[in-house]
Amino acid sequence: MTLSPNVVALLYLFASVLFILALKGLSHPLTARRGNLFGIAGMSMAVVTTLWITGRVEVALAALAVGGAIGWVVAKRVEMTQMPELVAAMHSLVGLAAVLIAIAVVNSPLAFILPDPIPMGNRVELFIGTFVGAMTFSGSVIAFGKLANLGKKFRLFSSAPIVFKGQQMVNLVLALSMVALGIAFVLATSEGRWLPFIAMTALAFVLGVLVIIPIGGADMPVVISMLNSYSGWAASGIGFSLNNPLLIVAGALVGSSGAILSYIMCKAMNRSFFSVILGGFGAAEGAASSTTEQKAVKSGSPEDVAFLLSNAESVIIIPGYGLAVARAQHAVKEMAHKLASKGITVRYAIHPVAGRMPGHMNVLLAEAEVPYDQVLEMEDINSDFGTSDIAFVLGANDVVNPLAEEKGSPIYGMPILEAHKARTVVVNKRSMASGYAGIDNPLFYMDKTMMVFGDAKKVVEDIVKSIE
Amino acid sequence: MHGVPVDPIVTNLTVFVLAIFVGYHVVWGVTPALHTPLMSVTNAISSVIIVGAIIAAAAGTGGWGVAVGALAVALAAINTFGGFLVTERMLEMFKKKEPRRSAGEKHS
């Protein structure tokens, strides 16, 4: 039985609606899993419909099986601490797939029910889909390298910003050349279409790399959201060139989702999107910390912290990237559990940019079986610090820096978790090195602050041993 | 005016703009705690370009065009399966109550 184009379009419409419901489900943890099932249903519907209407499916099915198996294994094996890398890697795949599809379209438009030569409008769309896809691919590869800490193996993956003189000029010239080649592709004859197309794609790959390398490690939440957005726009671009509304809708949903996440992340750092994109922030990290005068901090042992915690009534734990690096989430949960059994209230405060991607900390805590109603967002818990006995900062720095409330400071205006308002502050860090923003944190020198140095996991495990 | 069909580009643009609005409103409703699953599920959803890849892989012209299509299908399929599965893995971890195992050892 063959499907009429109208039936196909209606099935695609149904799949689009299922995708919308998938996102809608994420409004609450209780409905999220059902939402994911809607997503799976929508995708299955789209794939089965497409296989149905295409003639020779053997190759596609084989490729589907191979890719599906790889995806399955990766999804089962990946550790929750590696989620940022995984997401970056997946963005790159969408980008590359978009480029490959565009190449296939340019090669034989008839196979996609497009006229040959390809009409000008579709060429413009192909150009956009291809360059966005190519930039998504190479940019995500760089982001992946930075997130996976491969900087030592390959300099482009360095998590420190890579900046050079005239960088923005180079990017601008490359971008303009890419657009010029794109126009050449749109205006080219059927025979002459390959040269501008390939040159344009190559430039887009280079540009993707150059756009991401000047952005430092802690701006990764913005970068990864932005690439998320790009991958959606690339899918939409391909949808436009193939006149496929399903791809357009799915791409637009993903594109706007990534854009909103980028916006939320920028706002949480009080930085404009453009200042993040132009990069270079935090480049002076080492220099800034060496000039700060030596001030006295009060440091304590894990046993001291255990004593403090045991005598508290309410504790707020503030996890940061250091917790993810040390994979300390399970130890933290054990500590919280022990405290709770003594009747101590333990809650978690999450800053929007804690970690390397939006929601990073929430997933780690969920993995350690911390109930999600103990994990609170910044605006929900900030007013409670004043009445809390202990704020326990674990591997976070800039997100609790009270300098953000002082005019003239480089991070002035950034919303912070008000840990300094708690009666006692305990801070776990590996060393006194300054945070990513390269500025000192007065929180560490307050009279009520106790520093406990060392690897987050080791320290928390020692605390657990000492709580009786 | 009548009788002149609307250019598909205009129809596509209509769909596109409306979908952005839908996406905008739906995504603002997503709870911040689930932003990581949001990224992984949108990853899976954007792999719907596999639809275009399947058509490429099935093209009758044969040759390298089919190979390119097959590669695109494989890459997108990694995302399709990987994206939804890893989202499911994350979402099943989000629980409201302490799990029973640890609730049992609570009275220490």
Chai-1 contact restraints between the chains, C-beta under 6 A:
chainA,res_idxA,chainB,res_idxB,connection_type,confidence,min_distance_angstrom,max_distance_angstrom,comment,restraint_id
A,F19,B,I45,contact,1.0,0.0,6.0,A-B,restraint_1
A,I20,B,V22,contact,1.0,0.0,6.0,A-B,restraint_2
A,L23,B,V26,contact,1.0,0.0,6.0,A-B,restraint_3
A,K24,B,V26,contact,1.0,0.0,6.0,A-B,restraint_4
A,L26,B,V30,contact,1.0,0.0,6.0,A-B,restraint_5
A,L26,B,L34,contact,1.0,0.0,6.0,A-B,restraint_6
A,L26,B,L38,contact,1.0,0.0,6.0,A-B,restraint_7
A,S27,B,G29,contact,1.0,0.0,6.0,A-B,restraint_8
A,S27,B,V30,contact,1.0,0.0,6.0,A-B,restraint_9
A,P29,B,F94,contact,1.0,0.0,6.0,A-B,restraint_10
A,A32,B,L34,contact,1.0,0.0,6.0,A-B,restraint_11
A,A32,B,L91,contact,1.0,0.0,6.0,A-B,restraint_12
A,R33,B,L91,contact,1.0,0.0,6.0,A-B,restraint_13
A,N36,B,T87,contact,1.0,0.0,6.0,A-B,restraint_14
A,N36,B,E88,contact,1.0,0.0,6.0,A-B,restraint_15
A,N36,B,L91,contact,1.0,0.0,6.0,A-B,restraint_16
A,G39,B,V41,contact,1.0,0.0,6.0,A-B,restraint_17
A,I40,B,F84,contact,1.0,0.0,6.0,A-B,restraint_18
A,M43,B,T80,contact,1.0,0.0,6.0,A-B,restraint_19
A,A46,B,V48,contact,1.0,0.0,6.0,A-B,restraint_20
A,A46,B,V51,contact,1.0,0.0,6.0,A-B,restraint_21
A,T50,B,V51,contact,1.0,0.0,6.0,A-B,restraint_22
A,T50,B,I54,contact,1.0,0.0,6.0,A-B,restraint_23
A,T54,B,I54,contact,1.0,0.0,6.0,A-B,restraint_24
A,T54,B,I55,contact,1.0,0.0,6.0,A-B,restraint_25
A,T54,B,A58,contact,1.0,0.0,6.0,A-B,restraint_26
A,G55,B,A58,contact,1.0,0.0,6.0,A-B,restraint_27
A,R56,B,A58,contact,1.0,0.0,6.0,A-B,restraint_28
A,V57,B,A58,contact,1.0,0.0,6.0,A-B,restraint_29
A,V59,B,A57,contact,1.0,0.0,6.0,A-B,restraint_30
A,V59,B,V66,contact,1.0,0.0,6.0,A-B,restraint_31
A,V59,B,A70,contact,1.0,0.0,6.0,A-B,restraint_32
A,A60,B,I54,contact,1.0,0.0,6.0,A-B,restraint_33
A,A60,B,A57,contact,1.0,0.0,6.0,A-B,restraint_34
A,A60,B,A58,contact,1.0,0.0,6.0,A-B,restraint_35
A,A60,B,V73,contact,1.0,0.0,6.0,A-B,restraint_36
A,A63,B,A70,contact,1.0,0.0,6.0,A-B,restraint_37
A,A63,B,V73,contact,1.0,0.0,6.0,A-B,restraint_38
A,A63,B,A74,contact,1.0,0.0,6.0,A-B,restraint_39
A,L64,B,V73,contact,1.0,0.0,6.0,A-B,restraint_40
A,L64,B,A77,contact,1.0,0.0,6.0,A-B,restraint_41
A,V66,B,A74,contact,1.0,0.0,6.0,A-B,restraint_42
A,G67,B,A74,contact,1.0,0.0,6.0,A-B,restraint_43
A,G67,B,A77,contact,1.0,0.0,6.0,A-B,restraint_44
A,G67,B,I78,contact,1.0,0.0,6.0,A-B,restraint_45
A,G68,B,A77,contact,1.0,0.0,6.0,A-B,restraint_46
A,G68,B,F81,contact,1.0,0.0,6.0,A-B,restraint_47
A,I70,B,I78,contact,1.0,0.0,6.0,A-B,restraint_48
A,G71,B,I78,contact,1.0,0.0,6.0,A-B,restraint_49
A,G71,B,F81,contact,1.0,0.0,6.0,A-B,restraint_50
A,G71,B,G82,contact,1.0,0.0,6.0,A-B,restraint_51
A,W72,B,F81,contact,1.0,0.0,6.0,A-B,restraint_52
A,V74,B,G82,contact,1.0,0.0,6.0,A-B,restraint_53
A,A75,B,G82,contact,1.0,0.0,6.0,A-B,restraint_54
A,A75,B,L85,contact,1.0,0.0,6.0,A-B,restraint_55
A,A75,B,V86,contact,1.0,0.0,6.0,A-B,restraint_56
A,M83,B,T36,contact,1.0,0.0,6.0,A-B,restraint_57
A,V87,B,M39,contact,1.0,0.0,6.0,A-B,restraint_58
A,M90,B,N43,contact,1.0,0.0,6.0,A-B,restraint_59
A,M90,B,N79,contact,1.0,0.0,6.0,A-B,restraint_60
A,L93,B,L75,contact,1.0,0.0,6.0,A-B,restraint_61
A,L93,B,I78,contact,1.0,0.0,6.0,A-B,restraint_62
A,L93,B,N79,contact,1.0,0.0,6.0,A-B,restraint_63
A,V94,B,S46,contact,1.0,0.0,6.0,A-B,restraint_64
A,V94,B,S47,contact,1.0,0.0,6.0,A-B,restraint_65
A,V94,B,N79,contact,1.0,0.0,6.0,A-B,restraint_66
A,L96,B,L75,contact,1.0,0.0,6.0,A-B,restraint_67
A,A97,B,I49,contact,1.0,0.0,6.0,A-B,restraint_68
A,A97,B,A72,contact,1.0,0.0,6.0,A-B,restraint_69
A,A97,B,L75,contact,1.0,0.0,6.0,A-B,restraint_70
A,A97,B,A76,contact,1.0,0.0,6.0,A-B,restraint_71
A,A98,B,I49,contact,1.0,0.0,6.0,A-B,restraint_72
A,L100,B,V68,contact,1.0,0.0,6.0,A-B,restraint_73
A,L100,B,L71,contact,1.0,0.0,6.0,A-B,restraint_74
A,L100,B,A72,contact,1.0,0.0,6.0,A-B,restraint_75
A,I101,B,G52,contact,1.0,0.0,6.0,A-B,restraint_76
A,I101,B,A53,contact,1.0,0.0,6.0,A-B,restraint_77
A,I101,B,A56,contact,1.0,0.0,6.0,A-B,restraint_78
A,I101,B,A72,contact,1.0,0.0,6.0,A-B,restraint_79
A,I103,B,V68,contact,1.0,0.0,6.0,A-B,restraint_80
A,A104,B,A56,contact,1.0,0.0,6.0,A-B,restraint_81
A,A104,B,G65,contact,1.0,0.0,6.0,A-B,restraint_82
A,A104,B,V68,contact,1.0,0.0,6.0,A-B,restraint_83
A,A104,B,G69,contact,1.0,0.0,6.0,A-B,restraint_84
A,N107,B,G65,contact,1.0,0.0,6.0,A-B,restraint_85
A,S108,B,A59,contact,1.0,0.0,6.0,A-B,restraint_86
A,S108,B,T61,contact,1.0,0.0,6.0,A-B,restraint_87
A,S108,B,G65,contact,1.0,0.0,6.0,A-B,restraint_88
A,A111,B,A59,contact,1.0,0.0,6.0,A-B,restraint_89
A,F112,B,I55,contact,1.0,0.0,6.0,A-B,restraint_90
A,G121,B,I9,contact,1.0,0.0,6.0,A-B,restraint_91
A,N228,B,M39,contact,1.0,0.0,6.0,A-B,restraint_92
A,S231,B,S46,contact,1.0,0.0,6.0,A-B,restraint_93
A,G232,B,S46,contact,1.0,0.0,6.0,A-B,restraint_94
A,A235,B,S46,contact,1.0,0.0,6.0,A-B,restraint_95
A,A235,B,I49,contact,1.0,0.0,6.0,A-B,restraint_96
A,I238,B,I49,contact,1.0,0.0,6.0,A-B,restraint_97
A,I238,B,G52,contact,1.0,0.0,6.0,A-B,restraint_98
A,F240,B,N12,contact,1.0,0.0,6.0,A-B,restraint_99
A,L242,B,G52,contact,1.0,0.0,6.0,A-B,restraint_100
A,N243,B,P8,contact,1.0,0.0,6.0,A-B,restraint_101
A,P245,B,V15,contact,1.0,0.0,6.0,A-B,restraint_102
A,L247,B,I49,contact,1.0,0.0,6.0,A-B,restraint_103
A,I248,B,N12,contact,1.0,0.0,6.0,A-B,restraint_104
A,I248,B,V15,contact,1.0,0.0,6.0,A-B,restraint_105
A,I248,B,F16,contact,1.0,0.0,6.0,A-B,restraint_106
A,V249,B,A19,contact,1.0,0.0,6.0,A-B,restraint_107
A,A250,B,I45,contact,1.0,0.0,6.0,A-B,restraint_108
A,A250,B,V48,contact,1.0,0.0,6.0,A-B,restraint_109
A,A252,B,F16,contact,1.0,0.0,6.0,A-B,restraint_110
A,A252,B,A19,contact,1.0,0.0,6.0,A-B,restraint_111
A,A252,B,I20,contact,1.0,0.0,6.0,A-B,restraint_112
A,A252,B,G23,contact,1.0,0.0,6.0,A-B,restraint_113
A,L253,B,G23,contact,1.0,0.0,6.0,A-B,restraint_114
A,V254,B,T42,contact,1.0,0.0,6.0,A-B,restraint_115
A,V254,B,I45,contact,1.0,0.0,6.0,A-B,restraint_116
A,V254,B,S46,contact,1.0,0.0,6.0,A-B,restraint_117
A,S256,B,I20,contact,1.0,0.0,6.0,A-B,restraint_118
A,S256,B,G23,contact,1.0,0.0,6.0,A-B,restraint_119
A,S256,B,Y24,contact,1.0,0.0,6.0,A-B,restraint_120
A,S257,B,G23,contact,1.0,0.0,6.0,A-B,restraint_121
A,S257,B,V27,contact,1.0,0.0,6.0,A-B,restraint_122
A,S257,B,T42,contact,1.0,0.0,6.0,A-B,restraint_123
A,I260,B,V27,contact,1.0,0.0,6.0,A-B,restraint_124
A,S341,B,K106,contact,1.0,0.0,6.0,A-B,restraint_125
A,S341,B,S108,contact,1.0,0.0,6.0,A-B,restraint_126
A,P358,B,H35,contact,1.0,0.0,6.0,A-B,restraint_127
A,G359,B,H35,contact,1.0,0.0,6.0,A-B,restraint_128
A,G359,B,T36,contact,1.0,0.0,6.0,A-B,restraint_129
A,N362,B,A33,contact,1.0,0.0,6.0,A-B,restraint_130
A,V363,B,T36,contact,1.0,0.0,6.0,A-B,restraint_131
A,V363,B,M90,contact,1.0,0.0,6.0,A-B,restraint_132
A,A366,B,M93,contact,1.0,0.0,6.0,A-B,restraint_133
A,A366,B,F94,contact,1.0,0.0,6.0,A-B,restraint_134
A,E367,B,M93,contact,1.0,0.0,6.0,A-B,restraint_135
A,E369,B,P99,contact,1.0,0.0,6.0,A-B,restraint_136
A,P371,B,K95,contact,1.0,0.0,6.0,A-B,restraint_137
A,P371,B,K96,contact,1.0,0.0,6.0,A-B,restraint_138
A,P371,B,K97,contact,1.0,0.0,6.0,A-B,restraint_139
A,P371,B,E98,contact,1.0,0.0,6.0,A-B,restraint_140
A,Y372,B,A33,contact,1.0,0.0,6.0,A-B,restraint_141
A,Y372,B,F94,contact,1.0,0.0,6.0,A-B,restraint_142
A,D373,B,K96,contact,1.0,0.0,6.0,A-B,restraint_143
A,E377,B,P32,contact,1.0,0.0,6.0,A-B,restraint_144
